Amino acid sequence: MAVDHRQQRLEQVRSALSVLVYPIQYAVNLPVDLARWTSETLRSRAQLEQENTTLRAQMQALLAQHQRLAALEAENIRLRELLDSTFRLGDQYLVAELLAVDLDPYRHQVLIDKGALAGVYLGQSVVDAMGVSGQIVHAGPLSATVMLITDPAHAIPVQVNRNGLRAIAMGTGSIDQLNIPFLPNNADIRADDLLVSSGLGGRFPRGYPVARVSEVQVVPGEPFATVIAKPVADLDRSREVLLIWRAEEARDAPAAGNAAAGPGANQPAAEATVQ
């Protein structure tokens, strides 16, 4: 043993014996290792399933939160556009949100969440970030009904922004189409002309975008041209609108949320007249 300790003479013998003994050691340890491996495998599977369930729940919650944030971001963008458009025009305004849409295919009307208690009045102009949407035709205490400019019973005085030519834009019952009647064949109007509110009639403020001419047809022998325009307002997509007081009304208009009737609250609504 002393010689082996100093000179390692039995190292090869020990190596040979370890090779011979290893299978016996492996066989003895096999049940213990197998039990440990089985326990760890089952425990790891259960932990993985639980972790997977937890992660799935967290993912669903995050997806729902992401959708909500996306909706809030889109709403914020729309509100910024509304505020920016009003600041440019300088009129007093009140932001309102759509509550419902009239399902009657022959009427283009929507319900908003502001009424007479907020100063809304009959005939008040309603716009969105892009242009004129319509006017108030019924004002309840807490809500109001807006007739859109595409309603067949609606008409609005307009003028061609390029040259000041005056005309009337009438609703056709189609959400993306207005009719410009009674323009002579030689009228100076062409496709892509912008139509803005003329301010005549005292209902709509002057200078708000209304529509853009999409088609002009001149038929020989006919007294009037056929002129079709497309509204610039997002009538079928807007969720928020602006209630507008003209500059001459602003001094009498209530602040948003004031429990007072707005200017013109006693004016009768026009069902099918030029406003």
Secondary structure, DSSP 8 states (H G I E B T S, - for coil): -HHHHHH-TTHHHHHHHHHHHHHHHHHHHHHHHHHHHHHHHHHHHHHHHHHHHHHHHHHHHHHHHHHHHHHHHHHHHHHHHHHHHHHHH--EEEEEEEEEE---TT--EEEES--GGGT--TT-EEE-SSSEEEEEEEE-SS-EEEEETTSTT-EEEEEETTT--EEEEEE-S-TT-EEEEEEETT-S--TT-EEEE--TTSSS-TT-EEEEEEEEE--TT-SEEEEEEEESS-TTT-SEEEEEE-TTTTTTS--TT-SS--TTTTS---SSSB-
